[in-house]
Amino acid sequence: MAHKGKKVFIALSGGVDSSTSAALLLEAGYNCAGVFMITNENSSHAQTDAEEMAEKLGIKLYVLDLRKDFERILDYFCNEYKRGRTPNPCVLCNRLMKFGKLWAFAQSKGAELLATGHYARIIESNGKFGLYEAVYTFKDQSYALSMIDNKILPYIILPMGCNSKDQTRKIASKFGLGTAQKEESQEICFVPDNDYASVLKKCFPELVHSGNIINSSGNVLGEHDGIYRFTIGQRRGLRIAMGKPYYVVNINADSNTVTLGPKEELFHKQLYATDVNWLIDKPVSVFRARVKVRYNDKGNSAQVYPQGDSVTVEFDEPKSAITPGQLAVFYIQEGKNNEVAGAGWIDKAFN
């Protein structure tokens, strides 16, 4: 934290990670203020928690109403399901809202830096700033930050990057923060109780209707209640008795079908990703990387072939459950640290 004394705005969500980040920055001598984003009609409880934390810490809290802007995230979410893909709205929210609209607002109020409670690290090397995995990779959130604009990296502080979750809770308790034992939400913020159907009905009522579940030969195995209920690699909740484990291996929005197959049909050697965001200088030739294809993925070794704004990734060994709509994130090793080189939206997997 080499910027001590500068004015930093903290994105306060009402959770333990952001409130502990604020407490650590205050202790380190930063001039702090908080910002809470209203993104949907379910934000009120989190806003109350953020207000309590700001009062406890003695910092000013700004409330930024982004509900109108957030409609772009909702549109993306619904449209991805309409295409038979599995969206990742948190990634887009980080780019457009937290590190977009919120950062612009903070700058308008004189902020020099922006802090969040994400578990990742910003490291400077030879005058360049990079995004790196957290020290405790089990909690690492660099995957979800991989689409932010690299121009903002010099202005970001991530105090949680070297902590485990248990350490964060202990620090929060030391500061007397009421969020210390607050449970971590596993839901998407605008999908209460994981009720995807109610959200999608507002966008595309036609999505919430039945269709065929088939095998790779096209034989009908049963019916589904909507393709949005499925994702590549899913095994549970299929309601189809096959005698051996079957998985979702394809989702076709045009035919409104879900294809099931044995585990071996989940594996592919290559993927194609589009709209690539580079956090390092844009590579001009093939490079080696560890590539993650989902949030909790450890990653696998691969060759990455840049092609304009897209990439083809060829894994050393076939990779399971590559899911269109999710991100492929490319990590390169820098000493003991793993830097995010870039990321792109997975369009398809193939052999």
C-alpha positions in Angstrom: 0.0 0.0 0.0 2.5 2.6 -1.2 -0.1 5.3 -1.8 -0.7 6.1 1.9 -2.4 9.4 2.5 -4.2 9.6 -0.9 -7.9 9.8 -1.2 -9.3 6.3 -1.8 -12.9 5.3 -2.4 -14.0 1.8 -1.3 -16.7 -0.1 -3.0 -18.7 -1.1 0.1 -21.1 -3.9 -0.6 -22.2 -4.5 3.0 -20.1 -7.7 3.3 -17.0 -8.6 5.4 -14.5 -8.3 2.6 -15.1 -4.7 1.6 -15.7 -3.5 5.2 -12.4 -5.1 6.3 -10.6 -3.6 3.3 -11.9 -0.1 4.4 -10.7 -0.7 8.0 -7.2 -1.7 6.9 -6.9 1.3 4.6 -8.0 3.6 7.4 -5.4 2.0 9.7 -2.7 2.5 7.0 -3.4 6.2 6.9 -5.5 6.6 3.7 -8.2 9.3 3.3 -11.2 7.0 2.9 -14.8 7.2 1.7 -17.2 4.5 0.8 -19.6 4.0 -2.2 -22.5 1.7 -2.2 -24.1 0.7 -5.6 -27.8 0.3 -5.9 -28.2 -2.1 -8.8 -31.6 -3.6 -8.3 -34.7 -3.7 -6.1 -33.0 -6.3 -3.8 -30.2 -3.9 -2.6 -31.9 -2.5 0.5 -30.6 -5.0 3.0 -27.0 -4.8 1.8 -27.3 -1.0 1.8 -28.3 -1.0 5.4 -25.2 -3.1 6.2 -23.0 -0.8 4.2 -24.4 2.2 6.1 -23.7 0.6 9.4 -20.2 -0.3 8.4 -19.5 3.3 7.2 -20.8 4.7 10.5 -18.7 2.2 12.5 -15.6 3.2 10.6 -16.4 6.9 10.7 -16.2 7.4 6.9 -18.6 9.1 4.5 -20.8 6.8 2.4 -22.0 7.8 -1.0 -25.0 5.9 -2.4 -24.8 5.6 -6.2 -28.1 4.6 -7.9 -27.1 2.5 -11.0 -30.4 0.7 -11.5 -30.9 2.2 -15.0 -27.3 1.4 -16.0 -27.6 -2.1 -14.6 -30.4 -2.9 -17.1 -27.5 -3.6 -19.5 -26.4 -6.4 -17.2 -29.9 -7.8 -17.1 -30.3 -7.6 -20.8 -27.0 -9.5 -21.3 -28.0 -12.1 -18.7 -31.3 -12.8 -20.4 -29.9 -12.7 -24.0 -27.2 -15.2 -23.1 -29.7 -17.7 -21.9 -31.8 -17.0 -25.0 -28.7 -18.1 -27.0 -28.4 -21.3 -25.0 -25.3 -20.0 -23.2 -24.4 -19.7 -19.5 -23.8 -16.1 -18.6 -21.4 -14.6 -16.1 -23.0 -11.3 -15.1 -20.5 -10.6 -12.2 -17.7 -10.3 -14.7 -19.6 -7.8 -16.8 -20.7 -5.9 -13.6 -17.1 -5.6 -12.5 -16.1 -4.1 -15.8 -19.0 -1.8 -16.4 -20.2 -0.9 -12.9 -17.6 -1.3 -10.2 -14.6 -0.4 -12.3 -16.6 1.7 -14.7 -19.4 3.8 -13.4 -18.4 3.6 -9.8 -14.8 4.6 -10.5 -16.0 7.5 -12.7 -18.2 8.7 -9.9 -15.3 8.4 -7.4 -13.0 10.4 -9.6 -15.7 13.1 -9.9 -15.5 13.4 -6.1 -11.8 13.7 -6.0 -10.8 10.1 -5.5 -7.3 9.1 -6.5 -7.6 5.4 -6.0 -10.4 2.7 -5.9 -10.4 -0.2 -3.5 -12.6 -3.3 -3.4 -12.8 -6.5 -1.3 -11.8 -8.8 -4.1 -9.3 -11.6 -3.5 -6.7 -10.8 -6.1 -3.5 -8.7 -6.3 -2.2 -5.7 -8.3 1.6 -5.9 -8.6 3.8 -3.3 -10.2 6.9 -4.5 -12.1 9.2 -2.2 -14.1 6.6 0.6 -14.1 3.8 -1.7 -15.4 0.8 -2.8 -13.3 -0.6 -6.3 -13.6 -3.5 -8.3 -12.2 -2.4 -11.4 -10.3 -4.0 -14.4 -8.5 -4.5 -14.1 -4.8 -2.0 -15.7 -2.4 -4.6 -18.1 -1.3 -5.8 -19.5 -4.6 -8.8 -21.3 -3.1 -10.5 -17.9 -2.7 -8.9 -16.2 -5.7 -11.2 -13.9 -7.7 -8.9 -12.7 -10.4 -11.1 -14.7 -12.9 -14.0 -12.4 -12.2 -11.7 -9.3 -12.6 -10.1 -10.4 -15.9 -12.3 -8.2 -18.2 -11.6 -4.9 -16.5 -9.8 -2.2 -18.5 -6.0 -2.5 -18.0 -5.8 1.3 -17.9 -7.4 1.3 -14.4 -4.9 -1.1 -12.9 -2.6 1.6 -11.5 -5.5 3.1 -9.5 -6.8 -0.1 -7.8 -6.0 -1.3 -4.3 -7.0 -4.9 -3.3 -6.3 -5.3 0.4 -7.7 -8.8 0.6 -5.2 -10.2 -1.9 -2.9 -11.8 0.6 -5.6 -13.0 3.1 -7.5 -16.2 3.5 -11.2 -15.8 4.3 -10.6 -17.0 7.9 -7.9 -14.3 8.2 -10.3 -11.7 6.9 -12.9 -12.6 9.5 -10.3 -12.5 12.3 -9.3 -9.0 11.1 -12.9 -7.9 11.0 -13.4 -9.1 14.5 -10.4 -7.2 15.7 -11.9 -4.0 14.3 -15.3 -4.9 15.9 -17.0 -5.1 12.5 -20.5 -6.6 12.6 -19.8 -8.2 9.2 -17.2 -10.5 10.7 -19.4 -13.6 10.8 -21.8 -12.5 8.0 -22.6 -15.4 5.7 -21.3 -15.3 2.2 -24.1 -15.1 -0.4 -23.9 -17.7 -3.1 -26.7 -16.0 -5.2 -26.5 -13.6 -8.1 -27.5 -10.3 -6.5 -30.5 -9.7 -8.8 -31.7 -13.4 -8.7 -33.2 -13.8 -5.2 -33.5 -17.4 -4.0 -31.9 -18.5 -7.3 -35.3 -18.0 -9.0 -34.0 -17.6 -12.5 -37.4 -18.3 -14.0 -38.9 -15.1 -12.6 -36.1 -13.0 -14.0 -36.2 -14.6 -17.4 -40.0 -14.4 -17.7 -39.7 -10.6 -17.5 -37.2 -10.6 -20.4 -38.2 -13.5 -22.6 -41.4 -15.4 -21.5 -40.8 -17.8 -24.4 -37.6 -19.1 -22.7 -39.6 -20.7 -19.9 -41.2 -23.5 -21.8 -40.6 -27.2 -22.3 -38.5 -28.9 -25.0 -36.8 -32.2 -25.7 -33.9 -33.8 -23.9 -32.0 -35.9 -26.4 -28.8 -38.0 -26.8 -26.0 -37.3 -29.2 -27.8 -39.5 -31.8 -30.9 -37.3 -31.6 -33.1 -39.8 -29.8 -35.6 -38.3 -27.4 -34.9 -39.2 -23.7 -37.4 -36.9 -22.0 -38.6 -33.3 -21.6 -37.1 -30.2 -19.9 -38.9 -27.2 -18.5 -36.6 -24.6 -20.1 -33.0 -24.6 -21.4 -32.1 -21.9 -18.9 -32.2 -24.6 -16.2 -29.1 -26.3 -17.7 -25.4 -25.8 -18.1 -22.6 -27.8 -19.8 -21.3 -30.5 -17.4 -24.5 -30.6 -15.3 -25.3 -34.0 -13.9 -27.8 -33.3 -11.1 -31.5 -32.5 -11.7 -31.7 -34.1 -15.1 -34.6 -36.4 -14.1 -33.5 -39.0 -16.6 -32.6 -42.5 -15.6 -29.9 -43.9 -17.9 -28.3 -46.7 -15.9 -25.0 -44.8 -15.8 -24.0 -41.2 -15.2 -25.0 -38.8 -18.0 -24.2 -35.1 -18.3 -25.3 -32.1 -20.3 -23.0 -32.0 -23.3 -24.8 -29.4 -25.5 -27.6 -26.8 -25.3 -29.2 -25.8 -28.6 -31.4 -22.7 -28.3 -32.6 -22.9 -32.0 -34.1 -26.3 -31.5 -34.8 -25.8 -27.7 -33.0 -29.1 -27.0 -30.7 -30.2 -24.2 -28.3 -33.0 -25.2 -27.1 -35.6 -22.7 -24.1 -37.8 -23.0 -21.5 -39.9 -21.1 -18.6 -38.2 -19.4 -16.2 -38.7 -22.3 -18.4 -36.4 -24.5 -17.7 -33.5 -22.2 -14.0 -33.4 -23.1 -12.6 -31.2 -25.8 -9.0 -30.3 -26.8 -9.7 -26.8 -28.1 -11.8 -23.7 -27.6 -12.5 -20.5 -29.4 -13.0 -17.3 -27.4 -14.0 -13.8 -28.7 -13.9 -10.2 -27.5 -10.6 -10.8 -25.8 -9.5 -8.3 -23.2 -5.7 -8.1 -22.7 -4.3 -7.0 -19.4 -0.7 -7.3 -20.6 0.6 -5.9 -23.9 -1.3 -7.6 -26.7 0.6 -10.7 -27.8 1.5 -11.0 -31.4 2.3 -14.7 -31.4 1.4 -18.0 -29.7 2.2 -18.3 -26.0 2.0 -20.8 -23.2 -0.5 -20.2 -20.4 -2.5 -21.9 -17.7 -6.1 -21.5 -18.8 -9.2 -21.4 -16.6 -12.6 -22.0 -18.1 -14.8 -21.4 -15.0 -14.6 -19.5 -11.7 -13.5 -22.4 -9.5 -11.3 -24.0 -12.1 -7.6 -24.6 -11.2 -6.6 -24.2 -14.9 -4.8 -26.4 -17.4 -1.7 -25.9 -19.5 -2.3 -24.8 -23.1 -1.1 -23.0 -26.2 -2.9 -19.7 -26.8 -3.2 -18.5 -30.4 -4.1 -14.8 -30.6 -6.2 -13.9 -33.7 -7.2 -10.3 -33.7 -9.9 -9.8 -31.0 -10.2 -13.6 -30.6 -8.1 -16.6 -29.6 -7.9 -20.3 -30.1 -6.8 -22.3 -27.1 -5.3 -25.8 -27.5 -5.0 -27.7 -24.3 -2.2 -30.2 -23.7 -4.9 -32.6 -22.5 -8.6 -32.6 -23.3 -10.5 -30.3 -21.0 -13.9 -31.1 -19.4 -17.1 -29.0 -19.6 -15.9 -26.0 -21.6 -19.0 -23.8 -21.5 -20.1 -21.2 -24.1 -20.8 -17.9 -22.3 -18.2 -18.4 -19.6 -14.7 -16.9 -19.7 -11.4 -18.4 -20.7 -8.8 -16.7 -18.6 -5.1 -16.9 -19.5 -2.5 -17.0 -16.7 1.3 -16.7 -17.2 3.8 -17.4 -14.4 5.9 -14.5 -13.3 8.3 -15.9 -10.7 6.2 -17.2 -7.9 3.2 -15.2 -9.0 0.5 -16.0 -11.7 -0.4 -12.9 -13.8 -3.7 -12.6 -15.7 -2.6 -12.1 -19.3 -6.1 -11.7 -20.6 -9.5 -13.3 -21.1 -12.2 -13.9 -23.7 -15.7 -15.1 -23.9 -15.9 -18.8 -24.8 -17.8 -19.3 -28.0 -17.4 -23.0 -28.7 -15.4 -26.1 -27.8 -14.1 -28.5 -30.4 -11.6 -31.3 -31.1 
